[in-house]
Amino acid sequence: MAKTLTGIVTSNKADKTITVTVTSRETHPIYGKQYTVSRKYTAHDEKNEANEGDKVTISEVRPISKTKSFTLAKVEEKARGSIELKEETV
């Protein structure tokens, strides 16, 4: 069965490619302390439907390029919107 991961899109600048950051909590084998690990995956987005900040699910496929071996399965949640600072006028 193909591996599926859920993460947040951090970049969609390239054509038909998105960069997804997947964070997970791991426990240290000796000390038992939990810590967060972030991993970046490049995924194939055929229809360019995912945007930055979206929560997406990606699934493993045969290698599409040197770095891409995942494809966009579905967009779980759209980004709420970006915050833009207004420039002050004097």
Contact map, one row per residue, 1 for C-alpha under 8 A:
111000000000000000000000000000000000000000000000000000000000000000000000000000000000000000
111100000000000000000000000000000000000000000000000000000011100000000000000000000000000000
111110000000000000000000000000000000000000000000000000000011000000000000000000000000000000
011111000000000000000000000000000000000000000000000000001111000000000000000000000000000000
001111100000000000000100000000000000000000000000000000001110000000000000000000000000000000
000111110000000000000100000000000000000000000000000000111100000000000000000000000000000000
000011111000000000011110000000000000000000000000000000111000000000000000000000000000000000
000001111100000000011100000000000000000000000000000111110000000000000000000000000000000000
000000111111000001111000000000000000000000000000011111110000000000000000000000000000000000
000000011111000001111000000000000000000000000000000110000000000000000000000000000000000000
000000001111110001110000000000000000000000000000001100000000000000000000000000000000000000
000000001111111011100000000000000000000000000000011100000000000000000000000000000000000000
000000000011111011000000000000000000000000000000000000000000000000000000000000000000000000
000000000011111111000000000000000000000000000000000000000000000000000000000000000000000000
000000000001111110000000000000000000000000000001000000000000000000000000000000000000000000
000000000000011111000000000000000000000000011111000000000000000000000000000000000000000000
000000000001111111100000000000000000000001111101000000000000000000000000000000000000000000
000000001111110111110000000000000000000001111000010000000000000000000000000000000000000000
000000001111000011111000000000000000000111100000000000000000000000000000000000000000000000
000000111110000001111100000000000000000111100000000000000000000000000000000000000000000000
000000111100000000111110000000000000011110000000000000000000000000000000000000000000000000
000011110000000000011111000000000000011110000000000000000000000000000000000000000000000000
000000100000000000001111100000000001111000000000000000000000000000000000000000000000000000
000000000000000000000111110000000001110000000000000000000000000000000000000000000000000000
000000000000000000000011111000000111100000000000000000000000000000000000000000000000000000
000000000000000000000001111100000111100000000000000000000000000000000000000000000000000000
000000000000000000000000111110011110000000000000000000000000000000000000000000000000000000
000000000000000000000000011111111110000000000000000000000000000000000000000000000000000000
000000000000000000000000001111110000000000000000000000000000000000000000000000000000000000
000000000000000000000000000111110000000000000000000000000000000000000000000000000000000000
000000000000000000000000000111111000000000000000000000000000000000000000000000000000000000
000000000000000000000000001111111100000000000000000000000000000000000000000000000000000000
000000000000000000000000001100111110000000000000000000000000000000000000000000000000000000
000000000000000000000000111100011111000000000000000000000000000000000000000000000000000000
000000000000000000000000111100001111100000000000000000000000000000000000000000000000000000
000000000000000000000011110000000111110000000000000000000000000000000000000000000000000000
000000000000000000000011110000000011111000000000000000000000000000000000000000000000000000
000000000000000000001111000000000001111100000000000000000000000000000000000000000000000000
000000000000000000001110000000000000111110000000000000000000000000000000000000000000000000
000000000000000000111100000000000000011111000000000000000000000000000000000000000000000000
000000000000000000111100000000000000001111100000000000000000000000010100000000000000000000
000000000000000011110000000000000000000111110000000000000000000000111100000000000000000000
000000000000000011110000000000000000000011111000000000000100000000011111000000000000000000
000000000000000111000000000000000000000001111100000000000000000100011111000000000000000000
000000000000000111000000000000000000000000111111110000000000000000000011000000000000000000
000000000000000110000000000000000000000000011111100000000000000000000000000000000000000000
000000000000000100000000000000000000000000001111100000000000000000000000000000000000000000
000000000000001110000000000000000000000000001111111000000000000000000000000000000000000000
000000000000000000000000000000000000000000001111111000000000000000000000000000000000000000
000000001001000001000000000000000000000000001001111101010000000000000000001000000000000000
000000001011000000000000000000000000000000000001111111000000000000000000000001100000000000
000000011111000000000000000000000000000000000000011111000000000000000000000000100000000000
000000011100000000000000000000000000000000000000001111100000000000000000000001100000000000
000000011000000000000000000000000000000000000000011111110000000000000000001111100000000000
000001111000000000000000000000000000000000000000000011111000000000000000001111100000000000
000001111000000000000000000000000000000000000000010001111100000000000001111110000000000000
000111100000000000000000000000000000000000000000000000111110000000000001111100000000000000
000111000000000000000000000000000000000000100000000000011111000000000111110000000000000000
011110000000000000000000000000000000000000000000000000001111100000000111100000000000000000
011100000000000000000000000000000000000000000000000000000111110000001110000000000000000000
010000000000000000000000000000000000000000000000000000000011111100001110000000000000000000
000000000000000000000000000000000000000000000000000000000001111100001100000000000000000000
000000000000000000000000000000000000000000000000000000000000111111111100000000000000000000
000000000000000000000000000000000000000000010000000000000000111111111100000000000000000000
000000000000000000000000000000000000000000000000000000000000001111111000000000000000000000
000000000000000000000000000000000000000000000000000000000000001111110000000000000000000000
000000000000000000000000000000000000000001000000000000000000001111111000000000000000000000
000000000000000000000000000000000000000011110000000000000000001111111110000000000000000000
000000000000000000000000000000000000000001110000000000000001111110111110000000000000000000
000000000000000000000000000000000000000011110000000000000111111100011111000000000000000000
000000000000000000000000000000000000000000111000000000000111100000011111100000000000000000
000000000000000000000000000000000000000000111000000000011110000000000111111000000000000000
000000000000000000000000000000000000000000000000000000011110000000000011111000000000000000
000000000000000000000000000000000000000000000000000000011100000000000001111100000000000000
000000000000000000000000000000000000000000000000010001111000000000000001111111000000000000
000000000000000000000000000000000000000000000000000001111000000000000000011111000000000000
000000000000000000000000000000000000000000000000000001110000000000000000001111100000000000
000000000000000000000000000000000000000000000000001011100000000000000000001111110000000000
000000000000000000000000000000000000000000000000001111100000000000000000000011111100000000
000000000000000000000000000000000000000000000000000000000000000000000000000001111100000000
000000000000000000000000000000000000000000000000000000000000000000000000000000111110000000
000000000000000000000000000000000000000000000000000000000000000000000000000000111111000000
000000000000000000000000000000000000000000000000000000000000000000000000000000001111100000
000000000000000000000000000000000000000000000000000000000000000000000000000000000111110000
000000000000000000000000000000000000000000000000000000000000000000000000000000000011111000
000000000000000000000000000000000000000000000000000000000000000000000000000000000001111100
000000000000000000000000000000000000000000000000000000000000000000000000000000000000111110
000000000000000000000000000000000000000000000000000000000000000000000000000000000000011111
000000000000000000000000000000000000000000000000000000000000000000000000000000000000001111
000000000000000000000000000000000000000000000000000000000000000000000000000000000000000111
